[in-house]
Amino acid sequence: MKTVTVTAGLIAHNGRFLIAQRRKDKSLGGFWEFPGGKIEPGETCEQCLKREIKEEFDISIDVQDFIGELTHDYDTFQLHMSLYNASWNGQGTIRICDHEQYAWVTLQEMSQYDWAGADIPFVEMLTKNLTK
């Protein structure tokens, strides 16, 4: 099975987090995810995350600390994902290029979205200690 290595960001701004819905005509279309993308040769996870967010949303972010990593098996490939805390540094205006839509959500609101399989364990980890 092919392995795809990606990095993603828990991108904060004004107490909310950026999530994105995959385009319906793409793999895993319609599911929500933490924004990010595939790591290119010679690129660190942090460099990849900054580049992908600039390409996909036209904003600049500051990457902070590493949250965790996981491997998830989809039907046709295996995804290895690393998640980082990050924040929008205010540079740029969001313009979506590769998603259906985006949303700024609180941790409490995350469970209301239909997440891609690989993102679900991170959503559960981030929201498990919240009181409703």
MDAnalysis code that builds the backbone (N, CA, C; Angstrom):
import MDAnalysis as mda
import numpy as np

u = mda.Universe.empty(396, n_residues=132, atom_resindex=np.repeat(np.arange(132), 3), trajectory=True)
u.add_TopologyAttr("name", ["N", "CA", "C"] * 132)
u.add_TopologyAttr("resid", np.arange(1, 133))
u.add_TopologyAttr("resname", ["MET", "LYS", "THR", "VAL", "THR", "VAL", "THR", "ALA", "GLY", "LEU", "ILE", "ALA", "HIS", "ASN", "GLY", "ARG", "PHE", "LEU", "ILE", "ALA", "GLN", "ARG", "ARG", "LYS", "ASP", "LYS", "SER", "LEU", "GLY", "GLY", "PHE", "TRP", "GLU", "PHE", "PRO", "GLY", "GLY", "LYS", "ILE", "GLU", "PRO", "GLY", "GLU", "THR", "CYS", "GLU", "GLN", "CYS", "LEU", "LYS", "ARG", "GLU", "ILE", "LYS", "GLU", "GLU", "PHE", "ASP", "ILE", "SER", "ILE", "ASP", "VAL", "GLN", "ASP", "PHE", "ILE", "GLY", "GLU", "LEU", "THR", "HIS", "ASP", "TYR", "ASP", "THR", "PHE", "GLN", "LEU", "HIS", "MET", "SER", "LEU", "TYR", "ASN", "ALA", "SER", "TRP", "ASN", "GLY", "GLN", "GLY", "THR", "ILE", "ARG", "ILE", "CYS", "ASP", "HIS", "GLU", "GLN", "TYR", "ALA", "TRP", "VAL", "THR", "LEU", "GLN", "GLU", "MET", "SER", "GLN", "TYR", "ASP", "TRP", "ALA", "GLY", "ALA", "ASP", "ILE", "PRO", "PHE", "VAL", "GLU", "MET", "LEU", "THR", "LYS", "ASN", "LEU", "THR", "LYS"])
u.atoms.positions = np.array([
    [0.851, -1.189, 0.000],
    [0.000, 0.000, 0.000],
    [0.893, 1.248, 0.000],
    [0.529, 2.209, -0.812],
    [1.280, 3.458, -0.919],
    [1.117, 4.275, 0.360],
    [2.225, 4.871, 0.831],
    [2.181, 5.745, 2.003],
    [2.346, 7.193, 1.557],
    [1.459, 8.048, 2.037],
    [1.520, 9.486, 1.762],
    [1.851, 10.178, 3.086],
    [2.892, 11.003, 3.078],
    [3.318, 11.702, 4.289],
    [2.921, 13.165, 4.196],
    [2.159, 13.614, 5.195],
    [1.659, 14.991, 5.200],
    [1.897, 15.643, 6.551],
    [1.812, 16.947, 6.545],
    [1.804, 17.709, 7.787],
    [0.564, 18.593, 7.778],
    [0.018, 18.831, 8.963],
    [-1.203, 19.625, 9.073],
    [-1.070, 20.566, 10.265],
    [-1.925, 21.580, 10.287],
    [-1.845, 22.568, 11.347],
    [-3.139, 22.779, 12.100],
    [-3.005, 22.893, 13.398],
    [-4.089, 23.381, 14.247],
    [-3.836, 24.886, 14.316],
    [-4.404, 25.608, 13.338],
    [-4.071, 27.013, 13.118],
    [-5.046, 27.905, 13.872],
    [-4.516, 28.631, 14.836],
    [-5.337, 29.460, 15.721],
    [-5.367, 30.915, 15.255],
    [-6.505, 31.556, 15.524],
    [-6.657, 33.000, 15.310],
    [-7.876, 33.448, 16.112],
    [-7.671, 34.389, 17.012],
    [-8.761, 34.932, 17.838],
    [-9.564, 33.847, 18.559],
    [-8.874, 32.866, 19.094],
    [-9.537, 31.828, 19.882],
    [-10.274, 30.768, 19.087],
    [-10.117, 30.788, 17.779],
    [-10.760, 29.796, 16.913],
    [-9.687, 29.117, 16.059],
    [-10.086, 28.015, 15.414],
    [-9.142, 27.218, 14.645],
    [-9.643, 27.034, 13.223],
    [-8.711, 27.096, 12.270],
    [-9.031, 26.987, 10.855],
    [-9.199, 25.515, 10.468],
    [-10.356, 25.192, 9.890],
    [-10.572, 23.870, 9.317],
    [-11.053, 24.061, 7.887],
    [-10.898, 23.026, 7.066],
    [-11.247, 23.162, 5.653],
    [-11.963, 21.916, 5.162],
    [-12.907, 22.120, 4.257],
    [-13.644, 21.015, 3.663],
    [-13.019, 20.675, 2.313],
    [-12.665, 19.410, 2.145],
    [-12.053, 18.957, 0.905],
    [-13.024, 19.133, -0.260],
    [-12.479, 19.479, -1.413],
    [-13.302, 19.638, -2.610],
    [-13.993, 18.331, -2.936],
    [-15.236, 18.429, -3.358],
    [-16.043, 17.234, -3.611],
    [-15.510, 16.382, -4.760],
    [-14.745, 16.974, -5.674],
    [-14.203, 16.222, -6.811],
    [-12.824, 15.618, -6.526],
    [-12.374, 15.685, -5.278],
    [-11.062, 15.140, -4.898],
    [-11.231, 13.936, -3.978],
    [-10.133, 13.245, -3.759],
    [-10.118, 12.138, -2.807],
    [-10.634, 12.634, -1.454],
    [-11.483, 11.845, -0.815],
    [-12.082, 12.204, 0.479],
    [-12.911, 13.487, 0.391],
    [-13.466, 13.739, -0.778],
    [-14.242, 14.946, -1.021],
    [-15.405, 15.115, -0.055],
    [-15.579, 16.333, 0.424],
    [-16.663, 16.672, 1.334],
    [-16.306, 16.547, 2.807],
    [-15.248, 15.819, 3.118],
    [-14.838, 15.684, 4.517],
    [-14.029, 16.904, 4.955],
    [-14.082, 17.178, 6.249],
    [-13.336, 18.291, 6.828],
    [-11.980, 17.804, 7.308],
    [-11.003, 18.714, 7.320],
    [-9.648, 18.356, 7.717],
    [-8.936, 19.557, 8.321],
    [-7.847, 19.246, 9.035],
    [-6.927, 20.294, 9.443],
    [-6.083, 20.613, 8.215],
    [-5.939, 21.887, 7.856],
    [-5.226, 22.249, 6.634],
    [-3.753, 21.830, 6.675],
    [-3.243, 21.507, 5.508],
    [-1.845, 21.108, 5.360],
    [-1.653, 20.450, 4.014],
    [-0.640, 19.590, 3.937],
    [-0.408, 18.924, 2.660],
    [0.816, 18.042, 2.666],
    [1.140, 17.575, 1.467],
    [2.235, 16.626, 1.285],
    [3.597, 17.302, 1.425],
    [4.493, 16.599, 2.105],
    [5.852, 17.087, 2.297],
    [6.658, 16.827, 1.025],
    [7.342, 17.849, 0.544],
    [8.183, 17.715, -0.635],
    [9.588, 17.310, -0.221],
    [10.352, 16.674, -1.132],
    [11.715, 16.244, -0.799],
    [12.566, 17.402, -0.264],
    [13.282, 17.142, 0.828],
    [14.164, 18.135, 1.423],
    [13.472, 19.158, 2.301],
    [12.173, 19.023, 2.487],
    [11.379, 19.990, 3.236],
    [11.112, 19.463, 4.643],
    [11.181, 20.347, 5.637],
    [10.790, 19.954, 6.992],
    [9.263, 20.044, 7.101],
    [8.723, 19.450, 8.145],
    [7.272, 19.540, 8.359],
    [6.842, 20.994, 8.498],
    [7.626, 21.773, 9.230],
    [7.280, 23.174, 9.454],
    [7.291, 23.959, 8.143],
    [8.304, 23.728, 7.298],
    [8.376, 24.412, 6.003],
    [7.203, 24.016, 5.123],
    [6.878, 22.725, 5.135],
    [5.750, 22.225, 4.349],
    [4.456, 22.911, 4.776],
    [4.220, 22.987, 6.072],
    [2.976, 23.575, 6.559],
    [2.863, 25.036, 6.147],
    [3.923, 25.803, 6.299],
    [3.898, 27.211, 5.882],
    [3.619, 27.341, 4.386],
    [4.301, 26.518, 3.577],
    [4.121, 26.575, 2.123],
    [2.699, 26.194, 1.727],
    [2.201, 25.094, 2.272],
    [0.860, 24.631, 1.915],
    [-0.219, 25.651, 2.286],
    [-0.106, 26.254, 3.458],
    [-1.116, 27.236, 3.877],
    [-1.049, 28.471, 2.985],
    [0.146, 28.862, 2.583],
    [0.286, 29.998, 1.664],
    [-0.340, 29.658, 0.307],
    [-0.073, 28.436, -0.193],
    [-0.617, 28.032, -1.491],
    [-2.135, 27.860, -1.463],
    [-2.648, 27.267, -0.397],
    [-4.062, 26.910, -0.358],
    [-4.979, 28.003, 0.179],
    [-4.440, 28.915, 0.997],
    [-5.283, 29.941, 1.624],
    [-4.757, 31.369, 1.438],
    [-3.545, 31.502, 0.916],
    [-2.912, 32.796, 0.667],
    [-2.701, 33.612, 1.947],
    [-2.421, 32.913, 3.049],
    [-2.070, 33.594, 4.301],
    [-0.743, 33.038, 4.814],
    [-0.125, 33.773, 5.713],
    [1.125, 33.343, 6.340],
    [0.852, 32.926, 7.778],
    [1.532, 31.867, 8.199],
    [1.356, 31.367, 9.559],
    [2.708, 31.250, 10.251],
    [2.643, 31.217, 11.562],
    [3.811, 30.910, 12.392],
    [3.567, 29.530, 12.988],
    [4.519, 28.637, 12.803],
    [4.391, 27.277, 13.320],
    [5.024, 27.216, 14.701],
    [4.297, 26.686, 15.657],
    [4.804, 26.535, 17.014],
    [5.224, 25.089, 17.257],
    [4.648, 24.464, 18.240],
    [5.120, 23.151, 18.663],
    [4.380, 21.995, 17.998],
    [5.037, 20.852, 18.040],
    [4.534, 19.590, 17.508],
    [3.470, 19.041, 18.447],
    [2.315, 18.650, 17.904],
    [1.236, 18.074, 18.713],
    [1.334, 16.555, 18.738],
    [1.485, 15.949, 17.572],
    [1.554, 14.499, 17.510],
    [1.517, 14.010, 16.076],
    [1.626, 12.685, 15.931],
    [1.577, 12.099, 14.608],
    [0.790, 10.796, 14.666],
    [0.293, 10.385, 13.520],
    [-0.452, 9.137, 13.439],
    [-0.346, 8.580, 12.041],
    [-0.717, 7.318, 11.924],
    [-0.824, 6.659, 10.629],
    [-2.246, 6.138, 10.517],
    [-2.856, 6.395, 9.363],
    [-4.246, 5.978, 9.139],
    [-4.329, 5.249, 7.807],
    [-4.973, 4.098, 7.801],
    [-5.162, 3.333, 6.579],
    [-6.498, 3.667, 5.933],
    [-6.425, 4.225, 4.717],
    [-7.607, 4.398, 3.885],
    [-7.681, 3.183, 2.961],
    [-8.693, 3.105, 2.124],
    [-8.864, 1.946, 1.249],
    [-7.701, 1.758, 0.272],
    [-7.195, 2.855, -0.274],
    [-6.190, 2.738, -1.341],
    [-4.806, 3.255, -0.971],
    [-4.647, 3.845, 0.206],
    [-3.342, 4.351, 0.619],
    [-3.278, 4.481, 2.137],
    [-2.062, 4.630, 2.623],
    [-1.833, 4.851, 4.051],
    [-1.359, 6.300, 4.213],
    [-1.930, 6.995, 5.170],
    [-1.569, 8.390, 5.417],
    [-0.786, 8.487, 6.719],
    [0.381, 9.097, 6.651],
    [1.161, 9.396, 7.856],
    [1.099, 10.908, 8.045],
    [0.484, 11.362, 9.141],
    [0.249, 12.784, 9.353],
    [0.868, 13.266, 10.652],
    [1.552, 14.407, 10.564],
    [2.068, 15.109, 11.735],
    [1.261, 16.380, 11.904],
    [0.852, 16.668, 13.146],
    [0.037, 17.853, 13.429],
    [0.828, 18.817, 14.303],
    [0.785, 20.103, 13.942],
    [1.505, 21.159, 14.656],
    [0.552, 22.263, 15.081],
    [0.840, 22.853, 16.231],
    [0.181, 24.099, 16.608],
    [0.743, 25.196, 15.723],
    [-0.113, 26.082, 15.271],
    [0.313, 27.204, 14.447],
    [-0.666, 28.348, 14.664],
    [-0.293, 29.522, 14.185],
    [-1.201, 30.662, 14.283],
    [-1.069, 31.531, 13.043],
    [-2.189, 32.087, 12.635],
    [-2.189, 33.042, 11.530],
    [-1.571, 34.315, 12.073],
    [-0.527, 34.793, 11.396],
    [0.162, 35.982, 11.886],
    [-0.442, 37.281, 11.353],
    [-1.616, 37.201, 10.723],
    [-2.311, 38.390, 10.243],
    [-1.927, 38.814, 8.841],
    [-0.935, 38.144, 8.253],
    [-0.503, 38.505, 6.902],
    [-1.345, 37.762, 5.875],
    [-1.900, 38.529, 4.941],
    [-2.715, 37.952, 3.888],
    [-4.193, 37.979, 4.237],
    [-5.011, 37.725, 3.231],
    [-6.457, 37.609, 3.386],
    [-6.845, 36.246, 2.845],
    [-7.608, 35.499, 3.602],
    [-7.919, 34.131, 3.191],
    [-8.631, 34.106, 1.846],
    [-8.072, 33.287, 0.977],
    [-8.630, 33.040, -0.354],
    [-8.474, 31.539, -0.570],
    [-9.589, 30.815, -0.654],
    [-9.465, 29.363, -0.806],
    [-9.186, 28.997, -2.259],
    [-8.217, 28.117, -2.431],
    [-7.784, 27.705, -3.762],
    [-8.041, 26.227, -4.007],
    [-8.091, 25.437, -2.940],
    [-8.102, 23.983, -3.119],
    [-9.133, 23.286, -2.231],
    [-10.083, 24.032, -1.693],
    [-11.103, 23.457, -0.817],
    [-12.485, 23.976, -1.207],
    [-13.525, 23.277, -0.754],
    [-14.902, 23.746, -0.954],
    [-15.152, 25.003, -0.133],
    [-14.762, 24.932, 1.149],
    [-14.992, 26.044, 2.074],
    [-14.087, 25.879, 3.282],
    [-14.057, 26.908, 4.094],
    [-13.307, 26.849, 5.342],
    [-14.179, 27.399, 6.450],
    [-13.750, 27.147, 7.683],
    [-14.475, 27.678, 8.837],
    [-13.482, 27.933, 9.963],
    [-13.787, 28.918, 10.782],
    [-13.055, 29.161, 12.027],
    [-13.945, 28.633, 13.145],
    [-13.469, 27.625, 13.865],
    [-14.306, 26.966, 14.862],
    [-13.602, 26.911, 16.217],
    [-14.400, 26.799, 17.260],
    [-13.851, 26.566, 18.593],
    [-13.614, 25.060, 18.747],
    [-12.880, 24.685, 19.757],
    [-12.691, 23.261, 20.028],
    [-14.041, 22.582, 20.269],
    [-14.948, 23.283, 20.954],
    [-16.266, 22.720, 21.252],
    [-17.068, 22.431, 19.985],
    [-16.868, 23.224, 18.931],
    [-17.630, 23.061, 17.692],
    [-17.073, 21.983, 16.764],
    [-15.858, 21.543, 17.001],
    [-15.211, 20.605, 16.069],
    [-15.990, 19.312, 15.868],
    [-16.635, 18.819, 16.905],
    [-17.335, 17.540, 16.791],
    [-18.579, 17.627, 15.898],
    [-18.974, 18.824, 15.504],
    [-20.157, 19.003, 14.658],
    [-19.861, 18.777, 13.177],
    [-18.596, 18.562, 12.826],
    [-18.187, 18.439, 11.423],
    [-17.901, 16.991, 11.067],
    [-18.026, 16.676, 9.784],
    [-17.781, 15.329, 9.266],
    [-16.314, 15.247, 8.829],
    [-15.475, 14.733, 9.708],
    [-14.022, 14.745, 9.526],
    [-13.519, 13.576, 8.692],
    [-12.430, 13.806, 7.968],
    [-11.712, 12.725, 7.289],
    [-11.172, 11.774, 8.356],
    [-11.095, 10.506, 8.030],
    [-10.714, 9.482, 8.999],
    [-9.431, 9.748, 9.749],
    [-8.404, 10.230, 9.068],
    [-7.116, 10.466, 9.720],
    [-7.184, 11.604, 10.735],
    [-8.096, 12.530, 10.547],
    [-8.201, 13.687, 11.441],
    [-8.992, 13.376, 12.711],
    [-9.837, 12.364, 12.661],
    [-10.725, 12.060, 13.789],
    [-9.976, 11.835, 15.104],
    [-8.891, 11.041, 15.133],
    [-8.197, 10.865, 16.418],
    [-7.668, 12.179, 17.002],
    [-7.230, 13.094, 16.143],
    [-6.761, 14.394, 16.640],
    [-7.925, 15.209, 17.186],
    [-9.067, 15.193, 16.489],
    [-10.246, 15.910, 16.986],
    [-10.644, 15.353, 18.350],
    [-10.657, 14.032, 18.472],
    [-11.019, 13.408, 19.755],
    [-10.034, 13.782, 20.847],
    [-8.752, 13.796, 20.524],
    [-7.724, 14.163, 21.504],
    [-7.907, 15.621, 21.966],
    [-8.159, 16.500, 20.996],
    [-8.273, 17.936, 21.314],
    [-9.544, 18.266, 22.091],
    [-10.595, 17.483, 21.900],
    [-11.887, 17.815, 22.507],
    [-12.261, 16.936, 23.681],
    [-11.469, 15.921, 24.028],
    [-11.892, 14.953, 25.047],
    [-12.036, 15.527, 26.439],
    [-11.321, 16.571, 26.769],
    [-11.397, 17.113, 28.133],
    [-12.300, 18.337, 28.248],
    [-13.066, 18.594, 27.185],
    [-13.960, 19.758, 27.216],
    [-15.248, 19.417, 27.948],
    [-15.747, 20.374, 28.670],
    [-17.062, 20.198, 29.284],
    [-18.074, 20.849, 28.350],
    [-19.121, 20.172, 28.086],
    [-20.114, 20.664, 27.106],
    [-21.085, 21.622, 27.789],
])
